Amino acid sequence: MGEPIDVYADQFQMHTGPYGCTLNFLLTHPTPPPPGSAVQATRVATVRMSLEHMKVMTFMLRQQLLEYERRTATAVQLPGEMLNQLRIGREDWDALWRG
C-alpha cells in the first residue's frame, strides 16, 4: 500500500448497501457557481468500510466530540439553515447530542 493521504473536505456523500458503506469526501470549488447552478465539487478521497465498522466509527466520533465539548466547555453549533438543508429536525439533532 502507498503512503497515506492527507486531505481536507467540506462536503461528503454516503452510500450504504447490504454489504457495506462508501464515503466520498469532496472539496467545493473556490469560485461560486452561476446563479441557478449546482455547487461544483471535486472528490478528494473515497473510503469504503463494512456497516459494522461505520457504526462503531459513528459511535466513537460522537464520543470524541462530546468529550471535546466537555473538556473545552464549548458547544459546536450548526446553524438552523444547515439542518434544514440536510432535512434534520432540530429535535432529532438535539436528542443525538445530549451527553
Order of alpha helices (4+ residues) and beta strands (2+ residues): beta-beta-beta-alpha-alpha-alpha
